[in-house]
Amino acid sequence: MTGLVKQKKYDWKDSNLSLFGSKLEKDIKQAAAETEKAWHVVNAEDKAGLFIWRIVKFVPTPWAKEEYGSFYNGDSYIILNKYQKEGEEDWEYDVHFWIGAHSTQDEYGTAAYKTVELDTFLKDKAIQHREVQNHESDLFKTYFDELTILDGGADSGFRHVTPDVYKPRLIQIKKEDGKRVRADEVPFSKKSINSDDVFVLDFGEKIYQFNGKTCSIKEKTKAQAYVQKLRDAHNAKLDITDESSSDWRQIEEFMSLMPDEEIVVEPEPEGAPDCKVLYQVSDKSGSLVITKVAEGSLNKGMLKREDVFFIDTGRDLTVWIGKGASKAEINCGMVYGHNFLKDKPNPVRPIRQVRDGREDKEFYKTLMVAPVC
């Protein structure tokens, strides 16, 4: 079945992307002046690597390498992976912008715009990705042994706060998919504690580690590394409570350090469809029109080079940019993708943008693997 969907008027106040030509774009250009010096570090050394920048007042600012894998939910970041395919000399790139749950519109709008700028700097060779906190793509997660998401902005991080005004934090360390371990700040409450994971209670000068009765060795190992990082920063003392072996009074003492407040649980997103759906995106009529052209089994022959196409798997969205697409379609592929997902189940799912002729194995896997219909 096919059909036409006229794109409704878009309210950019609700967007995590800035529309090109907006006041935000002009502000970014003014702040960036004629060139963006931040990108030159990518070509400074002829070797593979990971590069991360945090957005500070419209400017991508290098993120300290010792902080790689740690993000603040009040910030937005740009992450670039530079690598070579086996047996090839040319460099390949994946560039992601990561949006914290409480990042401001200026920050995530700048991150989106600067991601496009970085791709231009790299001669349009990068595959672009949108990442939203707690909905990160599998590829993004592979860059880090653990993901640590902390509350607030980076300027309120533990390195900048003195012990007498330090805000206590409760960190949950748990296995995410059987392989990787993730550290997330959770509500400062007894209700957050369970027996399956490891928890770190950070008071600045004193750190408490709670090992749940059924937590894994890998979680304990990651917690040890995380705690050591905090101890180095605070010159702090450490107290460890092991639920399986500690005296009940020690466990009770640990629990007494937190209030009994309730946790607000956000509802799970509605289920997404299992079938892949292909949409053609065109502005030839003078307004944006999205046409559903196929579902289920797809092939590359369905993609026309004069337009943009969406491949919607229900779990993520791939934006394919044809070589003959209009300038607006090329520049706004991510914008169109974000707008398209707004009213879909799980609208914060990962988005990746791939250019015609730069397709990777993941693109063909997304396109060709038989769906469940």
Secondary structure as GFF3:
##gff-version 3
##sequence-region A 1 373
A	DSSP	beta_strand	3	6	.	.	.	ID=ss1
A	DSSP	three_ten_helix	12	14	.	.	.	ID=ss2
A	DSSP	alpha_helix	23	32	.	.	.	ID=ss3
A	DSSP	three_ten_helix	37	40	.	.	.	ID=ss4
A	DSSP	alpha_helix	41	44	.	.	.	ID=ss5
A	DSSP	beta_strand	49	56	.	.	.	ID=ss6
A	DSSP	beta_strand	59	62	.	.	.	ID=ss7
A	DSSP	three_ten_helix	65	67	.	.	.	ID=ss8
A	DSSP	beta_strand	70	72	.	.	.	ID=ss9
A	DSSP	beta_strand	76	84	.	.	.	ID=ss10
A	DSSP	beta_strand	91	99	.	.	.	ID=ss11
A	DSSP	alpha_helix	105	121	.	.	.	ID=ss12
A	DSSP	beta_strand	126	132	.	.	.	ID=ss13
A	DSSP	alpha_helix	138	141	.	.	.	ID=ss14
A	DSSP	beta_strand	146	150	.	.	.	ID=ss15
A	DSSP	three_ten_helix	154	156	.	.	.	ID=ss16
A	DSSP	three_ten_helix	158	160	.	.	.	ID=ss17
A	DSSP	three_ten_helix	163	165	.	.	.	ID=ss18
A	DSSP	beta_strand	169	175	.	.	.	ID=ss19
A	DSSP	beta_strand	181	186	.	.	.	ID=ss20
A	DSSP	three_ten_helix	190	192	.	.	.	ID=ss21
A	DSSP	beta_strand	198	202	.	.	.	ID=ss22
A	DSSP	beta_strand	206	211	.	.	.	ID=ss23
A	DSSP	alpha_helix	217	234	.	.	.	ID=ss24
A	DSSP	beta_strand	237	242	.	.	.	ID=ss25
A	DSSP	alpha_helix	248	255	.	.	.	ID=ss26
A	DSSP	beta_strand	277	282	.	.	.	ID=ss27
A	DSSP	beta_strand	289	295	.	.	.	ID=ss28
A	DSSP	three_ten_helix	300	302	.	.	.	ID=ss29
A	DSSP	beta_strand	308	312	.	.	.	ID=ss30
A	DSSP	beta_strand	317	321	.	.	.	ID=ss31
A	DSSP	alpha_helix	327	331	.	.	.	ID=ss32
A	DSSP	alpha_helix	333	341	.	.	.	ID=ss33
A	DSSP	beta_strand	351	355	.	.	.	ID=ss34
A	DSSP	alpha_helix	361	368	.	.	.	ID=ss35
###
